[in-house]
Amino acid sequence: MDAPIRIKVINGNTFAPMTEGIDESAQAAKFAQTEVITTQPKTGPQSIESYYDEYLAIPGILEEVILSKDQVDAFVIACWGDPGVEAAREITTKPVVGIAEASMYIANLVAARWGVVTTQHRALDMIEKTIYRAGFSHRCVSIRTTGIPVIETETARAATIDALEAAARLAIQEDKAEALCLGCAGMSRLDVELEKRLGIPIIDAVAAAVKLAETLVGLKKQNSKVLTYQFPEIKPIRGYPTHMQPDQFSDRVASETAQNPA
């Protein structure tokens, strides 16, 4: 009998109530035998609402990957901008799934035209770039921002769902969206109520990412180390602890040995 799948879900920010909400969504989505460990970085912003926030969050996110690469089978980065996903794929062979990319894959499977409803108005450019990186700009027909601060997606749930409904109705009526991704990890668990109100598929991005992580592990797929996601070049990185230096990655030796047997 195969061992249970273990997935580490990393909240991109350091707001504990959001980490708890992310865990609730992940636990509800997983298979019964899958073990989900949800955590948050030790360092970084309380919420990610700007490029500055995002870039300062990434080192803490990567540290969470490094510290548990030998204990889990896959990682989920639970922030809709997918901060650090590409770098995380470089430092481990284990699958790394960003919730934005995962939600777009699911939306793409259930609707010809889909969109994203999200938080702050200033996040529009960040959302557009995330969609472009995932390769879905030609399928996403709507991005609707609500002006909701990220923290309030957890602390003001009733107002959040009403604002999302209003934005979603505009996406449906004016942009002809046929499904919508919830563009913030703090919006997890709101999909069911919104589907009742709107009558179209609403994608909980955390749940989508957990299911795709399970699929990748079940298929026994790892990050390709042939070119783009090779381990980082070995060089000193000033100001970072020993365990974050490129020569310390524990699965690096095993991977490189497998590619270059004696």
C-alpha positions in Angstrom: 0.0 0.0 0.0 1.4 3.4 -1.0 2.2 5.8 1.8 -0.2 8.8 2.3 0.6 11.9 0.3 2.0 14.8 2.4 1.4 18.3 1.1 2.8 21.5 2.7 0.6 24.5 2.0 2.4 27.8 2.6 0.4 31.0 3.1 2.3 33.7 1.3 1.8 36.2 4.1 2.2 36.2 7.9 -1.4 36.8 8.9 -2.3 33.8 11.1 -6.1 34.0 10.7 -5.6 33.7 6.9 -3.3 30.7 7.4 -6.1 29.1 9.5 -8.7 29.8 6.7 -6.3 28.4 4.0 -5.9 25.3 6.1 -9.7 24.8 6.4 -10.0 25.0 2.6 -7.1 22.6 2.0 -8.3 20.1 4.5 -11.8 20.1 3.0 -10.4 19.6 -0.5 -7.9 16.8 0.1 -8.4 13.1 -0.2 -9.1 11.4 3.1 -5.7 9.7 3.1 -3.7 12.9 2.2 -2.0 14.8 5.0 -1.9 18.6 4.7 0.4 20.7 6.7 -0.4 24.4 6.5 2.0 27.1 7.6 3.2 30.6 7.0 6.7 32.2 6.7 8.6 33.3 9.7 9.3 36.6 8.0 7.5 38.8 5.6 4.5 41.2 5.3 1.2 40.7 7.0 -0.5 40.8 3.6 0.7 40.9 0.0 -0.9 43.9 -1.8 2.0 45.4 -3.8 5.2 44.3 -5.6 7.2 45.4 -2.6 5.1 43.1 -0.3 5.5 40.3 -2.8 9.3 40.5 -3.2 9.8 40.7 0.6 7.6 37.7 1.1 9.5 35.4 -1.3 12.5 34.7 0.9 10.3 33.5 3.8 8.2 31.4 1.4 11.4 29.7 -0.1 12.7 29.0 3.4 9.5 27.1 4.2 10.1 25.0 1.1 13.8 24.4 2.0 13.1 23.4 5.6 10.7 20.6 4.7 11.8 19.3 1.3 12.6 15.9 2.8 9.4 15.6 4.8 6.6 16.2 2.2 5.7 15.1 -1.3 4.6 18.5 -2.8 4.1 22.1 -2.0 1.3 24.6 -2.5 2.1 28.3 -2.4 -1.1 30.0 -1.2 -1.1 33.5 -2.6 -2.8 34.4 -5.9 0.3 36.1 -7.3 2.1 32.8 -7.0 5.2 34.5 -5.4 8.4 32.5 -5.7 6.9 29.5 -7.5 9.6 29.4 -10.2 12.4 29.7 -7.6 10.8 27.1 -5.4 10.8 24.7 -8.4 14.5 25.3 -8.7 15.3 24.4 -5.1 13.4 21.1 -5.0 12.5 18.2 -7.1 9.0 18.0 -5.5 6.0 19.5 -7.3 5.3 23.1 -6.4 1.8 24.4 -7.3 0.8 28.0 -7.1 -2.9 28.6 -6.3 -3.3 31.2 -9.2 -2.0 28.9 -11.9 -4.0 26.0 -10.4 -7.3 27.9 -10.4 -6.7 29.0 -14.0 -6.2 25.4 -15.1 -9.5 24.4 -13.4 -11.4 27.4 -14.8 -10.0 26.6 -18.3 -11.4 23.0 -18.0 -15.0 24.1 -17.2 -15.5 27.3 -19.1 -14.6 28.8 -22.5 -14.5 32.3 -21.1 -13.5 33.0 -17.5 -12.2 35.7 -15.3 -10.8 36.7 -11.9 -12.3 38.6 -9.0 -9.8 40.0 -6.6 -8.9 42.5 -3.9 -7.2 45.9 -4.2 -7.6 48.0 -7.3 -3.8 48.5 -7.4 -3.4 44.7 -7.8 -4.7 44.9 -11.4 -1.2 44.9 -13.0 0.0 42.1 -10.7 -3.0 40.0 -11.7 -2.5 40.6 -15.4 1.1 39.6 -15.2 0.3 36.4 -13.2 -2.2 35.4 -15.9 0.3 36.2 -18.6 3.0 34.1 -17.0 0.6 31.1 -16.7 -0.1 31.4 -20.5 -3.8 32.2 -20.1 -4.1 35.8 -21.3 -6.0 34.7 -24.3 -8.6 32.8 -22.2 -9.1 35.2 -19.4 -11.8 37.7 -20.4 -12.3 39.6 -17.2 -10.4 40.9 -14.2 -12.5 42.7 -11.6 -11.0 44.3 -8.6 -13.2 45.1 -5.5 -11.0 47.4 -3.4 -11.2 45.0 -0.5 -8.0 44.9 1.6 -6.5 41.4 1.8 -6.9 41.2 5.6 -10.6 42.0 5.3 -11.2 38.9 3.2 -10.8 37.1 6.5 -12.0 39.6 9.0 -15.1 41.0 7.1 -16.5 37.9 5.4 -20.1 39.2 4.8 -18.9 42.4 3.2 -16.3 40.5 1.2 -18.8 38.1 -0.3 -21.2 40.9 -1.2 -18.5 42.8 -2.9 -17.4 39.7 -4.8 -21.0 39.1 -5.9 -21.3 42.6 -7.2 -18.0 42.4 -9.1 -18.8 39.0 -10.4 -22.2 40.1 -11.8 -20.3 42.8 -13.8 -17.9 40.2 -15.1 -20.8 38.0 -16.2 -23.0 40.7 -17.7 -20.4 43.0 -19.3 -17.4 40.6 -20.0 -19.5 37.4 -20.6 -17.4 35.4 -18.1 -18.7 31.9 -17.7 -16.6 31.0 -14.6 -14.6 33.0 -12.1 -11.4 32.4 -10.1 -11.3 33.8 -6.6 -8.1 35.9 -6.8 -6.9 35.8 -3.1 -6.2 32.9 -0.7 -8.3 34.8 1.9 -11.4 34.2 -0.3 -11.1 30.5 0.2 -14.4 28.8 1.2 -16.6 31.5 -0.4 -17.0 29.6 -3.6 -20.1 27.5 -2.6 -22.2 30.6 -1.5 -21.1 32.5 -4.6 -22.0 29.7 -6.9 -25.5 29.6 -5.3 -25.9 33.4 -5.9 -24.4 33.5 -9.4 -25.1 30.1 -11.1 -21.6 29.7 -12.6 -18.5 27.8 -11.5 -16.5 29.7 -8.9 -13.0 28.4 -8.3 -11.5 28.2 -4.8 -7.8 28.6 -5.7 -6.5 26.8 -2.6 -8.7 23.8 -3.1 -7.7 23.7 -6.8 -4.0 23.7 -5.9 -4.3 21.0 -3.4 -6.1 18.7 -5.9 -3.5 19.4 -8.6 -0.7 18.7 -6.1 -2.3 15.4 -5.3 -2.5 14.6 -9.0 1.2 15.4 -9.6 2.3 13.2 -6.7 0.0 10.4 -7.8 1.5 10.6 -11.3 5.0 10.5 -9.8 6.0 13.7 -11.6 8.8 15.9 -10.4 10.2 19.3 -11.5 12.3 19.0 -14.6 15.9 19.7 -13.9 17.1 19.6 -17.5 17.3 23.4 -18.0 15.1 26.1 -16.5 14.4 24.6 -13.1 18.0 23.3 -12.5 19.3 23.8 -9.0 20.7 27.3 -8.6 24.4 27.7 -9.2 26.6 27.2 -6.2 27.8 30.6 -4.9 27.8 32.4 -1.5 24.6 34.4 -0.8 25.5 37.0 1.7 23.2 37.6 4.6 21.3 34.4 4.4 21.6 31.4 6.7 23.5 28.2 5.9 20.4 26.2 5.1 19.5 28.7 2.3 22.9 28.5 0.6 22.6 26.6 -2.8 25.2 24.0 -1.8 23.1 22.9 1.1 19.9 21.7 -0.6 19.5 18.2 0.6 18.0 16.7 -2.6 20.5 18.3 -4.9 23.1 15.6 -4.5 20.6 12.8 -5.1 19.2 14.5 -8.2 22.5 15.3 -9.8 23.8 11.8 -9.0 20.8 10.3 -10.8 21.5 12.5 -13.9 25.2 11.8 -13.9 25.8 8.2 -12.6 29.4 7.1 -12.1 
